[in-house]
């Protein structure tokens, strides 16, 4: 936010001017108000494996991380390129394995990686897309320098907290958004729904039926699963709500079982199908991988 000479960086100039006019006690109270909103709404998360695994409120910072339009355009271009590269890498690993034959990556690093699924060898997912939703963790290391910490390419979570954080910031300090050109984020659920619907298998007729598969209420990211399903206007389902019937994955409804075209799964690979992966999984759907391989459902 601040340069070495103690002046605000260019993207923070307007914000810094606003901040300097604020009463500190007022800002502290606003921060407490935000925490109360999160607590009442149930916007929490848990971190598995930590000594204290209790539910925690998402952090709310009065001082935002501001990225200029110029910086974002550069970042967006790099992230898009990176996601395309990840998909190309996975396609190669599960088909020709040219990167291994070229000696760029040792075979044992791939085959001993817990994320590698031998069951996917030779199979091409719909559209050749392996990673539909990717969470890229980025840190700034300099004025114009960013580094990627990791790519969460299986079941990334956290977007709902960003959306709720923005909504709360707009409620607390609407003048900031009137005085500054801030890029919209509230259309994310709509864009996600559009993206998922566009992945419907060729046999889909009419409007694609999309559902979100959750491990259940005890999962650390359950709030996000329910939030996204609600905001997209789609069903939130657990494995016990689904079954394979007539070569399709069908969802239990008040009208009987109805087919799903696209399943946005928030269940890890190993638990997705007990007939293909972990036989002790109670979170997935027996036989769903056969339907997937037959091209009768898209799993995102």
N, C-alpha and C positions, 0 to 999 in steps of 0.2 A: 504493500500500500504506500509506503514512504520511501523516497529515494535517499541516497547517502547524505545529501545536503539537507535532509529533513523537510523536503517539499513533497507533496503528494504526487504519485505517479499519474500520468495523464488520464487513465481510465477512472481514477479515484477523485479527480478534482472537484466535480460537482457533489459527490457524496461527502467528501471531506468538508466542504463548505456547509452542507446541511448538518453534518455531525457536530461541527464546532458551535452551532447555534442551539443545540439541544441541551436540556437540563439533565444532568447525569442521573439524578434520582428518578426522573421520568423514564429514562431508558432502562434502568434496572427494574422498575415496576412492569414495563412492557415485556421484558424478558421473562419475568415471573408469570405474567398473563399468558404468554405463549406456552410455557410449560404446563399451565393449568388446562389450556385448550387441548394439548397433546394427551394429557392424563385423562381428561374426560372422554376424549374421542377414542382412546385406546391405541394411540399411535406409538407402539413399543416394538422392541426387538430384543433378542437374546443371542448371546455368543456361546455356542457349544464348546465344551472343553475347558472353559475358564472356571476358576474356583468359584467365582460368583456368577452363576448362570441365570440369575433372576432377570425378569423383564426390566428393560431400561427404556427411558424416554429417549426419543431421537434428539440430538443436540440442536439447539437453536442459537445462532450467532447473529447479534445485531449488525456486525460488520460482515458484509457479504464478500465472497471471492469474485471480483469483477474481472471479466475477460472482455476485451474490446472486440468490436466487430472484425477488425483486421486479424486479431489473434485467433478468433473463433473460425474464420474462414480457412486459415492455415491448418488449425487443428482438425476441423471437419474433413478436410481433404486427406490429411494423413490417416485419420481413423478409418475412413472409408477404404482407403488403399490397404490398410492393415487387415481389415475384416475380409476383403477379397483375397488377400494373401493367405490368411488362415484357412479359408475355404479351399483354396487351391492346394494347400499343404495337406489337408485332410483327404481330399480327393485322391491325391497322389499316394498317400500312405495306405489307403484302402483299395488301391488299384495297381498301378504300375510300379510304385515304390522307387521311382527314379532317383529321389533324393538320397535314398539308402544306397543304391547301386553306385551313385556318384561319390560315395564316401563322405557326404556332407554331414550325415547323422548316423552314428553306429546303430545297427539293427537292434541291439539289446536295449538301448535307451528307449526305443519305441515299444518293443514287445514286453518290456518289464514295467512300463508305465501303467498305473492302475486305470487310467482313462482310456487306454487302448482296448477296443472291443473286436476281437477276432471274428465275432458273428457278423460284423459289418463288411468284412473283406469281400470285394466284388460287387457290393450293392451300391447303387447310386440313388440317393434320396430325390424326391420330387424337385425338379429344377436344378439339381446338382447343388442344393444349398444344405450345408451341414450345420451352420451356426446362424440361426435366424435372428436371435437377439443376443447381442454381445455387450457386456459391461467392461469398459476399458478404464482402468485406474491410472490416472495421470497426475504427475506432480510437476510444479514449476521449479526449475533449478537456477533460473536467471531471468533477466529482463525479457529476452526473446527465446528462452530455451525451456522445453518441456521434455519429460521422460515418461515412458510407460512403465508402470510398476508390474502390472499383470493384465492379462485378458481373461475375463470371466466369460467363457464361451458355452457353458452348459446350462446352468440355471441361475443366471445372475439376478441379484435382488438389490433393492435400494431405490428404485425410481419413484415409488410411491412416497417415500420420505422426502425426496426432493420436491415433488409436486405439493405435498402438504406444507412443507417449509415455505415454498413460494406463496401459497395461498394465505398462510398466516402472516407473512411479511407484508403482503398487500393489505390485509385487514389492519395491521398495526400501524403501518406507515404509508398510507395511500399517496401522500404528497410526493414520495420518492418516485413513484411510478408515473405520476403526472408530469414531473419535472425532467425525467430522463427517458430515453428510448431504450426500453428493456425488451429483449427478445422473448416472445411468448413460449410458454412450456405447457400450458393447460390443454393444448390439443394433442398431447402425447397419447392418451387412451384412444382417441379417435384414429390417429395415425397407426397405432398398433393394431386396432381392429381392422383397418383397411389392409394393412400388410398381411395379417393372418388370413383374412378372407381371400386375398389374392393367391394364396398357396393351396386353395382347395384342389383336390384330385380331379383328373379329367372327367370322371364319371359323375361329378356333382352337378345336379340340375337345380336351377333356382338359386335362391340366396343361401350361401354356405352357412352351415351351422358350426359355430365356434364354441369351444368350452375350455375352461381353465382347470387343469388337474392339480389338486393340492394333496399333500400328505395328510392334512387334517389340522385341527385346531391347536395341536401341541407343537406344530412346527414353528421355528423361530420367526419365519417370514409370513405366517398365516395372515397377518393384517394386510400385507401387500397383495396376497393372492385374492382375498375377498374384495379389496379396494379396486384392483384392476378389473376383476370380473364385473363388479357393479358399475364402474365407470364406462366399460365397453358395452354393457348391456348384454352380457353373455352368461351362461350357466357356470357356476362353480361346482365342481364335482370331485368326489373321492373315488378311489379304485373300486370300492364296493358299490358305487352307483352305475358302474359300467360293466358290460359283458359283450363277448364276441358272439354275434348271431348272424347267420346267413352271409358270412364273409365280410361283415362290417362290425365296427365298434358302435354299440348302441347304448344310449343313456336312459335310465329309468325316469319316467315322467308320470304325471297323473293320467296321461292318455295312453300309457303303455311305454314300451321301449322304442326310442327314435334314434336314427343314425346321426353320428357326428362326422363332420367332414374334416375339421381341423382341431387338433388338440394341443393347446398351449400348456405343455407339461411343466410343472414346478417340482417334479420328482426326479431324483438322480437316476442315471442310466441303469445302474445295478438293480434298482427296485422297480423298474418299469414293467417287466414281464417275468413272472416266476418260472415260466416254461422255457425262457431263453437265457435269463441271467440268474439272479439269486433265487433259488427255489423256496427260500423261507420268507420271501417278501409278501407282505399283506397290503402293500401300498399301491401296487400296480394292477394290471389287467391281464389275466392269463390268456395268451394267444394274440395279444395286440400286435406283436412284431410280425406275425404271419399276415395280418391284415395290412400292416405297413408295407411289407415287402410286395404284397399283391397290388399295391397302389390304390387301396380303397380308403386310406386315411393319411393325412399329413400330420406328423408329429413335430411340433416346433419347440 
